[in-house]
Amino acid sequence: MSRYGLTFTNLWDSSDTVRRHYGSPYTSRALLVDKQGNRVEQAPSLFSAARFQGLVDNLD
């Protein structure tokens, strides 16, 4: 996170609770949630920088 200057909250879910809560069919390495707690996007691997920036730009 610090490498890219990102300062928003992120978490490590070693218990798999978040994956189960959002009903993901796989353990995501990347899950973007808006400030209301709604899943915006998830991926089995990391988002590209361009994809991530596009998703963040469209958040309220």
Phi and psi in degrees as GROMACS dihedral restraints (atoms count N, CA, C in turn):
[ dihedral_restraints ]
;  ai    aj    ak    al  type     phi  dphi    fc
    3     4     5     6     1   -66.4    20    10
    4     5     6     7     1   -29.3    20    10
    6     7     8     9     1   -57.5    20    10
    7     8     9    10     1   -35.5    20    10
    9    10    11    12     1  -102.7    20    10
   10    11    12    13     1     6.0    20    10
   12    13    14    15     1    71.9    20    10
   13    14    15    16     1    23.4    20    10
   15    16    17    18     1   -86.0    20    10
   16    17    18    19     1   133.3    20    10
   18    19    20    21     1  -121.6    20    10
   19    20    21    22     1     4.2    20    10
   21    22    23    24     1   -78.6    20    10
   22    23    24    25     1   163.7    20    10
   24    25    26    27     1   -65.1    20    10
   25    26    27    28     1   136.6    20    10
   27    28    29    30     1  -138.8    20    10
   28    29    30    31     1   163.0    20    10
   30    31    32    33     1  -145.3    20    10
   31    32    33    34     1   159.6    20    10
   33    34    35    36     1  -110.4    20    10
   34    35    36    37     1   119.9    20    10
   36    37    38    39     1  -107.1    20    10
   37    38    39    40     1    74.1    20    10
   39    40    41    42     1   -67.3    20    10
   40    41    42    43     1   -20.2    20    10
   42    43    44    45     1   -89.0    20    10
   43    44    45    46     1    -7.4    20    10
   45    46    47    48     1    73.5    20    10
   46    47    48    49     1    13.1    20    10
   48    49    50    51     1   -63.5    20    10
   49    50    51    52     1   -43.9    20    10
   51    52    53    54     1   -66.1    20    10
   52    53    54    55     1   -43.1    20    10
   54    55    56    57     1   -58.0    20    10
   55    56    57    58     1   -44.9    20    10
   57    58    59    60     1   -67.2    20    10
   58    59    60    61     1   -40.0    20    10
   60    61    62    63     1   -59.3    20    10
   61    62    63    64     1   -43.2    20    10
   63    64    65    66     1   -88.4    20    10
   64    65    66    67     1     3.0    20    10
   66    67    68    69     1    67.3    20    10
   67    68    69    70     1    30.9    20    10
   69    70    71    72     1   -70.4    20    10
   70    71    72    73     1   135.3    20    10
   72    73    74    75     1   -77.4    20    10
   73    74    75    76     1    -5.3    20    10
   75    76    77    78     1  -147.0    20    10
   76    77    78    79     1   163.5    20    10
   78    79    80    81     1   -79.0    20    10
   79    80    81    82     1   106.9    20    10
   81    82    83    84     1   -73.3    20    10
   82    83    84    85     1   141.9    20    10
   84    85    86    87     1   -88.4    20    10
   85    86    87    88     1   -20.1    20    10
   87    88    89    90     1  -135.8    20    10
   88    89    90    91     1   125.5    20    10
   90    91    92    93     1  -141.7    20    10
   91    92    93    94     1   118.7    20    10
   93    94    95    96     1  -104.6    20    10
   94    95    96    97     1   124.4    20    10
   96    97    98    99     1  -120.8    20    10
   97    98    99   100     1   135.3    20    10
   99   100   101   102     1   -78.3    20    10
  100   101   102   103     1   177.4    20    10
  102   103   104   105     1   -68.3    20    10
  103   104   105   106     1   -14.9    20    10
  105   106   107   108     1   -88.8    20    10
  106   107   108   109     1    -3.2    20    10
  108   109   110   111     1    88.9    20    10
  109   110   111   112     1    13.2    20    10
  111   112   113   114     1   -88.7    20    10
  112   113   114   115     1   136.8    20    10
  114   115   116   117     1   -68.2    20    10
  115   116   117   118     1   125.7    20    10
  117   118   119   120     1   -94.8    20    10
  118   119   120   121     1   -45.3    20    10
  120   121   122   123     1  -162.4    20    10
  121   122   123   124     1   150.2    20    10
  123   124   125   126     1  -143.8    20    10
  124   125   126   127     1   157.8    20    10
  126   127   128   129     1  -150.6    20    10
  127   128   129   130     1   149.7    20    10
  129   130   131   132     1   -72.0    20    10
  130   131   132   133     1    -9.3    20    10
  132   133   134   135     1  -140.5    20    10
  133   134   135   136     1  -178.9    20    10
  135   136   137   138     1   -67.3    20    10
  136   137   138   139     1   148.3    20    10
  138   139   140   141     1   -73.7    20    10
  139   140   141   142     1   149.0    20    10
  141   142   143   144     1   -67.2    20    10
  142   143   144   145     1   158.3    20    10
  144   145   146   147     1   -58.6    20    10
  145   146   147   148     1   -41.3    20    10
  147   148   149   150     1   -66.4    20    10
  148   149   150   151     1   -42.8    20    10
  150   151   152   153     1   -64.1    20    10
  151   152   153   154     1   -46.0    20    10
  153   154   155   156     1   -60.5    20    10
  154   155   156   157     1   -46.3    20    10
  156   157   158   159     1   -62.7    20    10
  157   158   159   160     1   -39.5    20    10
  159   160   161   162     1   -62.7    20    10
  160   161   162   163     1   -40.9    20    10
  162   163   164   165     1   -65.6    20    10
  163   164   165   166     1   -44.8    20    10
  165   166   167   168     1   -65.3    20    10
  166   167   168   169     1   -39.8    20    10
  168   169   170   171     1   -61.4    20    10
  169   170   171   172     1   -27.0    20    10
  171   172   173   174     1   -91.4    20    10
  172   173   174   175     1    -0.5    20    10
  174   175   176   177     1   -74.7    20    10
  175   176   177   178     1   152.8    20    10
